[in-house]
Amino acid sequence: MHQHINHDTSTQAMTEVALGLCMAFFCLLILALFSIGGPDQVLQEQPPLSDTEQLKLAARSGKTAENQKQQYAFYFNGQFYNKQLKHLHIDNFSSFETQQPLILAVQDNLPLKHIMALRKQINHPNLSITMLNQSWQTQLEKIQ
């Protein structure tokens, strides 16, 4: 007589161990891929520097207080204004100091396309664009 031996693979220990090792290797591979794509350093929020610390830092970097001054301009309802809320013409931006940062405050409802066009028109190497806060916006509405 011929006997058939039934092989039950669920009870074979080596198969189970091999499957477990494969899953563990796959998990390690996925973790390694995620860690490669992550940021190099975690940015930690630092407390603001005091005035004396800022002066020391500026002295070490060779910057004077004059070089650290920021220039401000406002764009409200299609018009440019300076800090004294006097009208500015687009040609006046060429007279701004290019070494000092220029901060342009715009209305929060201004379309991004228009903001990018303003950036191109002003063409300042240290230009930053921000939103007008409520107090400046109120002052600009009063002079309109």
Disulfide bonds with the S-S distance in Angstrom:
none
